Amino acid sequence: MTGSLAIAGLGPGDAGLITPEVSAALAEATDVLGYSPYVARVPVREGLRLHPSDNRMELDRANEALKLAADGSKVVLVSSGDPGVFAMASAVFEALEAKPDYRDVVIRVLPGVTAMLAAAARAGAPLGHDFCAINLSDNLKPWELIEKRLRLAAEADFSIALYNPRSAGRPGGFERALEVLRGAGCGERLIIFAHAVTTPKERIETVRLNDARAEMADMATLVIIGNSATRRVGRWVYAPRRAS
């Protein structure tokens, strides 16, 4: 096989946060696949074939990318943020597991700046101590599991980054997540709403969790709940390095 597949992260939005490694892969690509808004971020050039698709076609995209690479194309499969964080890398390996014929394809996973890290940098250092990330979408896992993980993360006193907090199809999930966290004793913790971070529409808002409202989040928002020691210093929010 002469083709290859790079699974690449485009970062949170600002072109300056795309890594040189990803830029080099895009410059050499014959084909770029991904969710339509992410493919639209790729510079168009002669000879580059773009394959945009719907957000819920992850396995179809992964299979198409593997087939193109097996047929000799230099393929880049793009995600926002980092491809290994709630994104396309897992889908590719899931597809690969089911298609042994593609296992000789040369595959590289090219990391990117995930939204959690970009949001934390804008706010200060809320992930300065132990933290976890939880995807609030229940498309691929039951809501009961999400609630369990929220409660256990709160009990362990992690800072918690929440991906995909609230969509038109899931308007009540984030409100329920806030209720679970309040019930777990997190009401006085700081919560950061980082909307469209690193883009012209960026908005950062920090309140106590008891004062948070579900409508403060949407699918362009990354939410960070601080641990019990997280505090403000001026306009910044940070988690102390030493645990109490």
N, C-alpha and C positions, 0 to 999 in steps of 0.2 A: 504494500500500500504506500503510495507516494503522498497522499493527502494528510491533513492534520486537523485537529479540533482544539481551539483555545476557548475556554470558558472564562469570560472576562468581566470584571466589575468596572462600571463606568463612574463609580463614586456617587455622591449624593446629589450632584447637580452642576456645580461649578466645573467648567472644563479644565481649570487649573489643577483640580484634584484627581484627574485621570493620570494614572501612573505612566511613566515612560515605557514600561514593559507592555502595557495595554495599547498605548499609541503605536508602538512598533508592530504589534500583532495586527492591528487594524490596517496599518499601511501595507502589509503584505497579504491581506485577506483577498480571496476571490468572492467569498460569500459571507454575509453577516445576517444572523437570525436573532430574533428576540421579540419581546412585547413591543407593540407599535411605537409607543412614546419613547422607548429606549433606543430603538433602531433609528428614530428620527434625530437622535443626538449624534449619530455617526456622520462625519463629513462625506459627502457624495463625491465620487471620482470616477473617471472612465474605467470601465472594466470591473467595477465592483457591483455585485448583485446583492440587493437587499431583500430580505424575506420577513417582513413584519407579520405579526399574528396576534391573536386575542390573548388576554391575560391568563385565561384558564386552559391554555393549550400546551402546558409545560411538557408533558410526555410526548405529544406530537412533535413539538419543536426539537426536543432532544433526539428523537428517532430520526427526524429529517436531517439534523446536523450530523449525526453519526453516519447516515447513508451518504451524504455529500462528501464527507471526509473519506469514507471508504472508497468512494468513486474517484478520488484524487484531488478534490478541492481543498483549498486552505480556508477553513471555516472558523469564524469567530462567533460564538454564541454569547450575546451580551445580556447582562443584568444591570440594574442600578446597584449602587453600593458595592458590596462584596458578593461574589457569586456563590460563596459557601454559606452565607447567612440568610436563611429563608429565601433562597433563590435557586438558580438553575443548575448548580453543580450537583446537588443531590438528585435532581431529575435525570441528569445525564447518566449517572451511575446506576440509577434504578432501571433506566432503559437498557444500559449495557448488560446488566445482570440477566435480563430477559432475552438478549440477542448475542449469543456467544460468537456469532460470525463477525462481530464488530470489535472483538477484544484485542485485535492487533492494531487498531487505529491509534495513532499517536495523539495523546490527550494531555493538555496542560491546563491547570486551573490557575488563573492570573488574579491575584487578590486586588481588592479595591477598598476605598474608604467607605465603610458602612455608615448608615445614617446615625446609628448610636454614637459612634465616635465623633462624627461631625457635630452633632447636637451637643454632646458633652463639651467639646472644645469651645463652642459658642457660649455656653453657659458658665464655664469655668473648669471645674474638675469634679463633677458629681460621681464619677466612676473611679475615684482615687483609691477606693478600698474595694473589697470583694463585691462583685455584682453578678447579675444574670440577665438574660434576655428571654422574653416570652412573646410569642406571636399570638395575638388575640383573635386571629381568624380561626373559625371553627369549620372551615371547608374540608380540612384533612384530618381533623381530630375532634373528639367530642368536647362539648363545652364543660362537662364535668371534669375532664382532665385539666383544662385551662384553670378552672377554679381551684383545683387541688394544688396545682403548681404555684398559683398566686398565694394561696394561704401558706404553703411551705416556705416560699421565698420570703414572705413577710415574717414568719416565725424565725427564720434563720438570720434575719436582719440584713439581707442583701439590699443594695441599691438595685432597682429593677428597671430595665429598659423595655418598653412595650412597643412592639411593631404592629402595624395595621390595626390601630385602635378602634376605628369607627368608620363604617361605610354605609352607603345608602341601603345596601342589602342586609346590613347587620346594625341597625341603629341603636339597638338596646344592649349590645354586648359590653360596650365600654362603661355604660352606667352600672351594669351588673358588676363589672370588675372593680369600679370604685366602691361599690357597696361591700364587696368581699374584703377589700383592703381596709376600709373603715372598720368592718367587723373584726378584723385581725389586729386592730389597735394602731393603725397607721395614720389616723386622722390628722395628727399634728406634723406629719412629715412634709417636707417640701416636695412639690411636684412641678416638673418643668414641661411645658408644652413647646416643642420646637417645630414650628410650621415651615415647610418648604425651605429647610436650612440650606444655606450657600447659594440660594437663588434670589432674584430681585424681590420675590414675595416673602422672603424670610421674616418670621416673627417669633420672638422668644418671650414667653410669659411664665412667671414662676409664682405659685400661690401655695398655701397650705392645702393638703388634700381635702380637708373638710370643706374648703371653699371652692373646690374644683367642680365644674359642671361638664356634663358629657359633651355638650355642644362646643366646648373649647378644643375638641380634637376632631380630625377627619383623617382620610387616608394619606394626606400629605404631611401628617404630624407624627413626629417621634416623641414619645412620652417617657420621661425618666422620673421615677419615684426615688427620692433619696433614702438612705438608711437613717436610723434613729439619731445618728450623730451629725448628719449633713447640716450645714449651716451657711448663712450668708456672710460675705465680707464685701461691703459696698454693693455693687451691682452683681458681684460674682457669687456663685454657689459652688461649694466644694465639700467633699467627704474627707475628713481627717485621715491621715495614714495610719494612725494608731487606734486599735480597737479598745473599747473600754471593757 
